[in-house]
Amino acid sequence: MIVRILSEGQYQVEGKTLEEITELDEELMEALTHDQPDRFHELLNRIAGLVRSGVALDISNLQESDLILPAVDTTLEEAKKLFADPA
């Protein structure tokens, strides 16, 4: 799976690491919907660390990302806007 961390780059992530990211992503969305900024940032940093443990892709070879992760300095309010349903 190709994961992009906004303002940072793309990474190829597979196997157990991908499974961990998927589990933490669900918790991240719960923290977002329940207005838990400390938990949100803890999880966002954990996920970003897991993503960075993957293979960094060359910036000259951009590919479509399967998952896009906000930059780690994204606030809870900014994240809500990023994930808001445009409907």
Residue pairs with C-beta under 8 A, 6 or more apart in sequence:
1 12
1 13
1 14
1 18
1 66
1 67
2 10
2 11
2 12
2 13
2 57
2 63
2 64
2 65
2 66
2 67
3 10
3 11
3 13
3 21
3 51
3 54
3 65
3 66
3 67
3 68
3 69
4 10
4 11
4 65
4 67
4 68
4 69
5 11
5 48
5 51
5 52
5 69
5 70
5 71
5 72
6 68
6 69
6 70
6 71
6 74
7 71
8 71
9 56
9 57
9 59
10 56
10 57
10 62
10 63
10 65
11 51
11 52
11 54
11 55
11 56
11 57
12 54
12 55
12 57
13 21
13 50
13 51
13 53
13 54
13 55
14 54
17 50
17 53
17 54
20 50
21 47
21 50
21 51
21 67
24 43
24 46
24 47
24 50
25 47
25 67
27 39
27 43
28 40
28 43
28 44
28 47
29 83
30 36
31 37
31 39
31 40
31 43
32 40
32 76
32 79
32 80
32 83
35 76
36 76
37 75
37 76
40 76
40 79
41 72
41 76
44 69
44 70
44 72
44 74
44 79
45 72
47 69
48 69
48 72
51 69
57 63
70 78
70 79
70 82
74 82
